[in-house]
Amino acid sequence: MTKTNQGLILLSCSLFAASSQLHAADSHHGEHEAHTHGDDSHHEQHEAHVHGEAQLLIALDGSTLELEFQSPAMNIVGFEHQPKSEKQVNAVEAAMDTLNQPNLIFTLSSAAQCNPVSIEVDSPLSEHDGHDHDHEHKHEEESHSDFTAHYSFRCEQPSRLEKIEFDLFKRFPGTEQLEVQSISKKGQQKIDLTPGNNTLEF
């Protein structure tokens, strides 16, 4: 792992922590209706789990562009329990396939000439094996499931990365708001994107 990637990972952790604090403050003001987990102290460092909302962290360091995406499974496939039918299994597989194709989720400024270096997509729903249904049912009652994705790009002309347009809302209509935090040489910003305002400008 390069020093750049180590720095970006640490940066992502810091941004997630900051985002969690901001989100917690919003929840206290009653702006959103979040799920309440049994052990609040255990989850206070994690993102609030709010249906309709997703989070994205963006870090541009030199020629390296990193994006960290997190969303409740409800936004992506319409349920959060382990898939119980072939239709639900197919829905999870289709979602994983879509998230593994960043060009279907967002469009980077073409002038920046950014090419994917690595893509990692994960969800506990994709680990379904059809066994131990009683255990799965109990687990469903105790927790909620998220889809997460990490995208790493190398940009030949990073200074020309002027905007990112998100098609996420078209691919996953259950997503009503995307909370974006970005950091680069141009500074740090936080913006909420919606289907009607789906472009981040640097």
Summary of the structure (lengths in Angstrom):
residues: 202
radius of gyration: 17.3
end to end distance: 27.3
largest distance: 53.2
contacts: 574
relative contact order: 0.19
helix: 38%
strand: 32%
